[in-house]
Amino acid sequence: MKVLMIGDVVARPGRVAVMERIQDLREQHGIDLAVMNAENVAGGFSITPPLADQLFGAGIDVMTSGNHIFDKREIIPYMERNARLLRPANYPPNSPGKGIWVGEVKGVPVAVFNLIGRVFMGPADDPFRAADHLVASIPADVKVRLVDMHAEATSEKAAMGWYLDGRVSAVVGTHTHVQTADERILPEGTAYLTDIGMTGSYAGVIGMDRKDVIARFTSAVYRRADHSAGDVKICAAVINIDETTGRAREISRLSLPHEQ
């Protein structure tokens, strides 16, 4: 099975790039399942129901998220009825939505789950304990298992990769918006990448207008940053997984320019 995992999609530049290129990417790489992180889709903060519908309609199969997912309150009822839009599974149990999706892709059982780190992040339950619970809940015949670890600290993501090695097919990181160059297959067969990187405009600061962000660092008077425009890239990872064992065969990074 070939899986495409797309990093944090930021605002209009990122979502337009995904909608315009997703079918080409699926065909070019023989993709069976496309997963993207959607927590920054709407102006850089969360996602709205119409935008989620557009992205699902364009060719995204499952969306993960992170600490901004509830910034747009209108997404809460949408998440309750659409199990393919995930929030971090280690949020408190009464949080809206679900942290795991288990389904079938071309006759192959698949699980995707979403975790959030605790280092330099907001309050959340222990992601390692949550990972144990999620893995235990997945039926034994579901061999293809994908994890989005949304976290700030490289060490926390790397620790999760090693912790789940051999129990899931892939652990990939999101949140920092900066792609790392450490993709590899861990000894027990889990594909790992510390951060997929950002899909959006690289003309600013991690997808946001550079003047607004610089003002935040240099002045007591600033506004919430708008997204930047121009120099758009799609960052993703293509993972080849053995359907019978769940072990990853190969992981490759993508960093593709996209003109708008």
N, C-alpha and C positions, 0 to 999 in steps of 0.2 A: 504494500500500500504506500502511495506517495501522499505526503501531507505537506501543506503550505501553511506556515504560521507567520502572520504579519504582525509587526510590532506596533506600538501605540500610534493609532491613526489620529492625527491632530487637525481639527477644524476643517474648513472647506478645502484647503489645498490637499490635505491627506485623503479625505473621503472621495473627492473627485478623482484623484489618482487611482484609488482602489477601484472605483466603479468603472473607470475607463480601461483599466488594465487587467482586471481579475480574470476575465475569460481568456485573454492572451496568455497569461501566466499559467492558467490551468492547462491549456492546450500544450504550451511549450514544454512544461515539466511533467505532463501526464498526471496532474493532481487529482486525487480521489476525494480529499477532504480539505477544505480551506477554513482556517481558524484565524480570527483577528482580535486584537485588543481594542475595545471600543470606548474606553473611559474618557477620551478627550475629543470625541467626534464633533460635538456641538459647541463650536467656538472655543474649544480647548477644555471644556468642562462637561463631562457626562455625555449623554446621547438622548435624543428625543424619539418617540415612537415613529414619526414619519421617516426620520433618517435611518432608524433601524430597519424599517420595512424596505427602504431603498437598497440598503447594503445586502440584506438577505436576498432581495430580488435580483441583484446584480451578480450573485454567485458566491457570497459568503455563506458557509454552512453553520458555524458556531461562533459566537462572540464571547470573549472574556472581558474582564474589566479590572477595576482597582479602586483606589481611595476616592476618586471623583464620581463614582457611578451614581450616587444619590443626589448630586448637585442639582439635577433637573428632576423635580419631584414628580413630573408627569410620567417619568419612566417607570415608576414603581408599579402601578397596575399592569403596565405592559409586561414587566418581568414576571408578574404572577401568572400570566397566561401564556407566555412564550418561554419555554424551558431552555431554548437555545441561546438566550442572552443571560450570561452568568454573572454573579457577584462573588467576591471572595468567600470561600466556604468556611473560613475560620472567623467570619463575623459572628456576632452573637446569634444564637439559634432563632430568635424572633425576628431577625432581619428579613426584609422582603426578598423574594426570589430564591433561587437555588444556586449552590456552588458547584454542582456536578451535573453533567448531561451524559446519559448513557443511551446510545441508539445504534442504528445499523447503517452502514455505508456500503452500497453495492454488495449486500449480503454478508458483510463483515461486521461483527459487533465492535463498537468503539466506545471509549469513555474519555471525556474531557473534563478536567476539574481545575479550579482557580483558587490560588492561595494568595494571601497578602503577608508581607513581612512585618516585623515589629520594631526593627532597628531604625531609628529616625523616622518612624511612621506613627500614625494615630493608633489608638487602642484597638486591639484585636486579640482573639484567643491564640493559643500556641499553634503555629502552622504545622509543626512537626507532629504533634498529637492529632491534629485534624487530618493530616496526610495519612497517618496510620488508620484512622477511622474510615476514611474514604476508600483506601485500598482494600480494606477488609470488607467494605460494602459492595465492591464491584464483583459481579458473578465471575466464576473461574474461567468461563469460556470467553470472556471479554479480554483478549490478549493485548489489543492496541489501546494504550493508555497515555494520554497527553496531559501535561501539567504546565499551566502558566503561573510562574512564581513572580508576583508583582511586588518588588521590594527595592529599597534604596541601596542597601549594603551588599556589595559583592560577596562578602564572606557568608552572609545569610543565604544567598542564592546558591553559592558553591556547596555549602553544607547540605542544602536540600537536595542538590543533585546527587551527592554521595549517599545521603540518607535513603533516597529512593532508588538507587542504582540496582537494577535487576528486578524491581517491582513495578516499574512503569517503563514505557517506551521512550519518553522524552520529558525532560525538564528544561524549559526555556524561560528566561527572565524578561520582564518588562519593567517600565516605570522611569528609568533614568533618561530615556530618549537618546541614548548614545550606544551605538552598536559596538559590541566587543568582538575581539578576534580570537576567541578561545573555543570555538566549536570542536567537539570531539565525541567519540563513543567511549563511555566509561567501561571499566573491565567487565561488568555483568550485563552489558548490552543496552544501557540507557544513553540516548543522545542528549548532549548537554550544550547549552550556550548561555553565558551569563546574562546578556541582554541582546534582544533581537534588534533594537534600535527603533528610531522613529520614522513613521511614514507621514511626511508633511513638508513644510517649508523650512529649509536650512538657512534662510536669509536673516533669521532672528536668533533668539536664544531658546533652544529646545522647542521651537515651533511658535514662539510668541514674539511680538514686536520688540525689537531690541531696545528702542528708546524707552518704552514703557518699563522693561525689565531693568535697564540701567538706572532709571529714575527710582525704582524701588530700592536699589542698592546704595544710591548716593544721596537720597533726599528723604526727609520725613513726610513730604507731600507727594503722593503718587496715586495712580488709579489702577484698577484691575487691568491687566495687560490684554490687548487685542492680539489675535494671531498675526503672524508675519505672512508675507507673500513672496513668491519667487523661489528659485533654486529648490524645486521640489524633488524629493527622492522617495522611493518605496524601499523600505527595509523589511526583510523577511528571512525565513529559513525554510529550506526544503529538506524533509526528512523521509528517508526510505526505510520502511518498517516491514519485517517479516510477519505476515499475518498469522502464521501458525504458532509462533513462539512469542511474539510481541517485542522481540529484540530489534533494535535499530541496526540497519546495515550501513547507513551513511547519513551525514548531515552537512548541508552546504548553506553558506550565507549568501543572501542577495542584497545588493545595494544599487538600485537602479535609478538613474535620472528620469524625470518625467516632465515633459513640457506641457504647460497649460496656457 
